[in-house]
Amino acid sequence: QVQLAESGGELVQAGGSLRLSCAASGHTFRYYTMGWFRQAPGKEREFVSAISWSGATYYADSVKGRFTISRDNANNTAYLQMSSLKPEDTAMYYCTLSPGWGTSLSSSDYPYWGQGTQVTVSS
């Protein structure tokens, strides 16, 4: 059973930084994409970033230049380094995994999800 465990979310002041981690376990996929989505109260879940097995990265326009996604394939872990945080970044952040080489920005293409980690940015 695939499990994704996020960590690193917390309360931070605007302009601050956080690093989210996501540890994947229980799978036998050789190649897979990992992604991050977020959902703020009263809003739809939205794509944040994704990284393919080969290291190709994708970002939502709202976080481009502020967030950096990376992964450690040997340890089945993905990271999201968030800088220059804004109050509008406040949301539950979810780690996702999609088997294979392809990378998608659509949540429907990610069958595996973590429980989420809360990021709150105060003004």
Disulfide bonds with the S-S distance in Angstrom:
Cys22-Cys95 1.94
